[in-house]
């Protein structure tokens, strides 16, 4: 839980929420993304959107 003690880390999570919502077509401001509860954040992957990773690229 130490990672949540840093303002920079929390802003990184907000940036991730901001980018994901914008990619999903939701009009959200960075301030709105900052107010999203981390408890409500989840990751949903739709069928067909999975990206295969070539092992030699890792």
C-alpha positions in Angstrom: 0.0 0.0 0.0 3.0 2.3 0.1 2.7 3.0 -3.6 -0.6 4.9 -2.8 1.4 7.4 -0.6 2.8 9.1 -3.6 1.0 11.9 -5.4 2.9 11.0 -8.6 1.7 7.4 -8.5 -1.9 8.4 -8.0 -1.6 10.9 -10.9 -0.2 8.0 -13.0 -3.3 5.9 -12.2 -5.5 9.0 -13.1 -3.6 9.3 -16.4 -4.3 5.6 -17.2 -8.0 6.1 -16.4 -8.0 9.3 -18.6 -6.3 7.5 -21.5 -8.5 4.4 -21.3 -11.7 6.4 -21.1 -10.7 8.7 -24.0 -9.8 5.6 -26.1 -13.2 4.2 -25.3 -14.8 7.4 -26.7 -15.8 8.8 -23.4 -15.4 12.6 -23.1 -13.5 12.9 -19.8 -11.2 15.6 -18.5 -8.1 14.9 -16.5 -9.7 16.4 -13.4 -12.6 14.0 -13.8 -10.2 11.1 -14.2 -8.4 12.2 -11.0 -11.7 11.9 -9.1 -12.4 8.3 -10.1 -12.2 5.9 -7.2 -9.5 3.3 -7.6 -11.9 0.8 -6.1 -14.2 1.2 -9.1 -11.5 0.8 -11.7 -11.5 -2.5 -13.6 -10.2 -3.9 -16.9 -12.5 -5.2 -19.5 -11.3 -6.8 -22.7 -13.8 -7.4 -25.5 -13.5 -10.5 -27.6 -11.4 -10.0 -30.6 -9.3 -7.3 -29.1 -6.7 -9.5 -27.5 -3.2 -8.8 -28.8 -0.9 -11.7 -29.4 2.7 -11.1 -28.3 5.5 -12.7 -30.3 7.8 -14.2 -27.7 10.9 -13.0 -29.6 9.7 -9.4 -29.1 9.8 -9.7 -25.3 
